[in-house]
Amino acid sequence: MTTVQTSAIGRTFPPFDLSRLLNTVFEPTFGRRICILIDLPDLAEASGAAFLNNPARKIQRQAHQNFFKPLHAGVMDELALKGGEMFAYTETTGSNLDLPDECADMSGRRLSLEKDVYSNYDIILCITTFSATAPLTAFAKQYGFRGATLHGVNDVILNSGLAVDYNDVSRDAEKLRLAMTKADWVEIDFTVDGHAPMTVRLELSRQEAQKSHGLCRGDKPDIANLPAGEVYFVPTGAEGEFPMKYEDGTLGRLTVTGGRIIKAELIEGKQGTIDAHNQKLADDPMTGVLGELGFGTQVLPVSGADIQDEKVLGTCHLATGRDDHLGGHITPNLFKRHQNATHDDILFAPHKTPNFDIAQARMHRDGKTMVLIEHFQPAEHLRKALEA
């Protein structure tokens, strides 16, 4: 395939090339062992790769068609890699929950992730329904491997966010990181159709901004989250209000104090959805802690999956829950209930939240207040940083 992929945003992308992606992201040296992890509701579907016959396993079929098969059709030879096995573990029930240890190979044989996978491979590609970045980052540090999490992969992501040159992504992410690092605080103003505006302030305490830039090279254990392209902070505090669109379309007004969401109020939709959120906040208060503030750095098409859409320049996102994989202190043991120890992104983007707008996002640094985003577009401060 030699044609380019053209997105609705007027940017062209080269065809997806697994060899180019792996070589750019990892720069693997001779003889490195690579494998693929997928998740399945039932490990019985791993036997004989039975999941390939299930139309509901779209992500897992992507893993087989566009990663597993190319590895064995020349990519491993080209990059002097070994292994290429695929393993499945039982699907978790939420983003970044701890992973079960039991897994299965494609013959159906039951194995241990810790004994048979983490300790035996140098590069692990985790292509799953739910994100595994947080637990896999912890295991990478423990066992010394590198890897990438690519949850929610679809055709749009494959042909845009995974087809880019990650040297370019890394360069642009660093420019924007330097433009935002060591900020005192960020404030975000939201307008919601027919309702009172809201503002939330995130205290950043002059911390060094971090970046998700897609490069995972050398021997240092690390996990890249792909598609990449993000500058992020771990807030040290937060106050104010912001809107949230729930999975069923309900819109809520969330009140934040002391760095934590303390209550939700109905804007429009189902009161039962709001009541359920408030019950969860009361039962397990750690679920309301704001553990991340992130800004997208890439020009990409909307994919319908937050893993790519939160990396789009002009968008920003907050996240609740565990943040230990980002350098924060919120670990799974702090939650009352194990199933609540997730890391859940709340994305603000035109396609995702058409009912409300980011009127302005601004930061304070070195005694000056600078606008970062207005109406989902990067403001002058970020545009100049990218042009430098």
N, C-alpha and C positions, 0 to 999 in steps of 0.2 A: 504494500500500500504506500503510494507516494504522494497522494493528495493531502492538502492541508485541511484542517478543520476550521471553519469560520463561525464565530459566535455572533449572537445578536448585538454584541457591544462593539462590533466593527474591528475586533482584534482577531488575527489569525494565529493558529497554533499548529505546530508540526504534528504528525501522527504520533500516537502513543508508542513509545519504544522502551520496553522493559529494560533492555540492556543499558540504554543511555541513562534511564532513571537510577538504576542500581549503581552504575559506575559513578554518576555525579553525586548521589547522596552518600554513598558509603566508601567509594574508592577502595574496593576490596583488594587485598593482596592475595597472592597465590595460595590456593588450598583452603580458603575459608569455607566453612560449612554453613549452608543456608537451608531454612525450612519455612513452611507456611502454616499459620494457625488460622482455623476458622471456628465459628461457634454454631452449634446445632441444638434445637430444642430437645432432640433425642439422639444420643450417640449411636443408636442402631442405624441411623441414616449414613454413618461413615462407612459401614461395611459395604465393600464393592462400590464406593462412592455413589450410594443410592440417592443421595441428595440431588444429584444431577438430573434426576427424573421428576423432581418436585418443583413446579413453577414458582412456589412460594419462596424458594431459596435463591433469590436473585443475586444477593451479595456473594453468597458462597459459590454460586456458579460463575460469577465474575472472577473470583479467586482462582478457580480451576481453569477457566478459559483463557484469561489474560495474564496469569502469573504462573500457575503450575505448569501448564502446557508449554509456554515459551521457555521456561527454565530448562525443560527436557528436550526442547527442539533447537538448542544451540546456544542459549544465553549462558548456561553454566560453563560450557566449553569456551565461549568467547571471553568470559571473565575469570576463568580458571577457578570456578567454584565447585564445591562438592555437596553431596546430599540431595537436596531438592524434595525431601519428603513433605507430605501434608498431614497434619494432625487436627483433630477436632476436640473441643471441650464443650461441656454443656453450657448453653447460653445463660448468661446472668439475667437479672430482671431490671437492670438499670445501668446508666452510664458510669463507668469507672468503679464499679463494685469489685471487690476482691474476686479473683478467679478460683474456680475449683481446681483441685490438683489432678483429678482423673481426666484422662484424655483417651482418644482412640486413633489408631492409624487407619489408613484406607482399606485395610483388610478386616477391620473391626476389632483388632487386638487391643485390649485395654492396657494403658500405660500410665505413667506419672509425668506430669509436666516438669516437676522439679528434677526427678531422677533421669528422665529419658529425653527431655527436650532442652530445658534451660541450661543444663550442664554439658550438653553435647553439641550445641550449635553456636556459631559466631554471629550470625545475622538471622533475625527472626522477623518475618512479615506477618502481621496480625490483621487479617481482613475479615471483619466481623460485623454483626448487627449493632452491638453496643460497644462503645469505646472502651478500650482496655489500657489507655495510656498511663493512668495512675498506677495500677498494680504492676504493669509490665515494667515501668520505670524502676520500681522498687526491686523487682527480680533482676533486672539488668545490672543494677549496682551490686546485688548479692552474688550473681553468677558470672558477671563480666562480659556479657554479650551486648551487641548493639541491635537495633531493630527499628521498625516503623509500624505505627498503627494507622490503618486505612479503613476505619469503619464507615459503613454506608456507601461504599463505592458504587457509582452508577456510570452510565455511558457518558454523561456530560462531564463528570469529574475525570473520567479516564482520558477524554479527548481535550481537556483544557487544563485543569488544576494539576494533573499528573503528567501532562505533556510539555510543561514549561521547562526552561533551563533554571535549575535551582541555584546556580551561581548568580543569576540575575535576581532571583527572589531574595537570596541572602543579602546581596548588596543593597537592594531597596529597603529591606527590613532594617538593616543597620543604619541607613540614613534616617529613617523615621524613628528608630530607637534613640538615636542621638538627639533628635529634635524634641523628644519627650522625656528623656531620662532626668532623674533628680527633681521631678516636679513636687511641689508642696501638696497640691490637691488638684482634682479635676471636678468640675461641675457640669452636669448635663441637664439642659432644659428640654422638657417634652411638652408638646401640645397634642391634645386629643380632641377629635371632632366633637364640638358641642359640650365640652367639659372644661373644667378649670385646669390651667397649666400646672405642671409639676416640675420640681427640681430635686435632684439628688446630688450630694457632694461626697466624693470619695477622698479620704485622706490617704496620701501616699508617702508622706514623711521623708521626702527627698531620697527615696530608694532608687537604686539602679534599675532602670527598666530592663526587661528581658525580651527576648525575641524567639519566635518559632519560625525558623528560616529554612528548614528542610535538610541541612547538611549535618551529617552524623559520621564524621570521618575520624581516622586515627584509632587508637586502641582504648580510648576512654569509653566505658560503658555509658550508653545513652539511647534514648528512644526519640525518633523524629515522628511528629504527628503530621501526616500527609493527607490532603494538600496542606502546605505550610504557607506562611505569610501573615505574621501577626506580631504586634508589640503588646506586651501585657505587664500588668502589675498585680501584686497581692496587696489589696487595701489594708491599711492599718486601722481604719475606722470609716464610718459612713453615717450620714444623716439625711433625711428628706423623704421624698416620695418618687416613685417611678411606676409606669404602667407595665402590665404584663399580659400577653396573650396566651391563654392556656390552650392545651391540645384540642379541646372541643370548640375553640373559637371564643370562649368567654373572655371578656376584658376585665382586668382588675386593677385597682389602685393599691400599691403596696407601700406601707409605711416602714421606714428604716430608722432605727436608732441604735447607737452603740455598735455599729457595724453589722446589724442583724435585722432582717425583716421580722417585724413583730405582729403585723396584722395585714390582712387583705380585705378590700372593700369592693363591692360590685360596681362596675361601670356599665356593662351591658352583658347579657348572656344568662347563664344559669347560676342562681344563688347557691345551689348545691355544690357547685365546683369551688366557689369561694369558701363555703362552710368547711368543705373537706380540707382545703389548704390551711385554714385557720386551726382546725383540729390537729393537723400534722405539726404546725408550728408550736402549738401548746404542748403536745405530747413529746416532741423531740426538738427542742429549740435550736440545736445545731444545724438543722436543715435550713434555717433561714440566714445563716452566716454568709456574708458576701466574701467569697474567696478569690475573686478574679475580676479585673477590669481589662478588657482587651480591645484593640483597634486593628482592623484589617489593613493590609498593605499592598494587595494585588488588584489588578484590573482583570476580573474574571466574570464569566456569565453565571447567572443564577442556576444552581444545580438542583434545588429542592431539598438539599441535605445541608444541615448546619455546618458540617465539617468543612465544606468549601465556602459556603455563603458567609460565614463569619470572617473569612479571610479577604473579603472584598473591600477595597479602599472606599472609605466614606461610611462604613458601618462600624458599630461598636457593640460590645456585648458585656454583660455581667454574668457571673456564675456563682451559684450557691453550693455549699457543701465542702467536701474535702479539697484541700489545696496543697497537700504535702508534696505532690509531684511537681509543683510550681515553686517550691521553696518555702511554702507556708507551714503553719503549725497545726492545721486541722487534719487530724488523722482518723481512720475508721473507728478506733477504740473510744473516741469522744462522743459517738452517737449512741443514743439509747437503744436503737434497733439497727441490727446489721444491715437490713435492706435499705435503710435510709442513708448509708454512708456513700452517697453518690457525689459526682461533680456534674452539675447540670447547668448548661449554658442558657442564657436568656438573650437572644439575638434581637437587635434592633436594626431592621433593614426594610426598605420600601416594599419588597414583595412579601415579607413575612408579617409586617405590621402596618398595613396600609391605612389603618384607622388613626395612627398617630405618627408624629414627625419629631425628629430631633431638631428643634429650633436652633440650638447651639450647644456645642460641647467646647469647653475652654479649660485651660490649665493655668496654674500660677507657678512661676519659677523665677528665681533671682529677682524678686520684687516686681515682676511684670506679669500681667494676665494676657495670654495669647489664645486666640480662637483656633480650635483644631478642626471642627466639623460644623457646617451649617446645612441643614436640610439634606442630610445624607451625602454631602459633597465635601471633599477635603478643602479646608480654608487655606489662605495664603501661606501661613506658617509651614504647613505640611507640603504644599505644592513646591515652595522654594527649596525645602529640604530634599525633595526628590530630584529637582533639577540641578542641584549642586554637583 
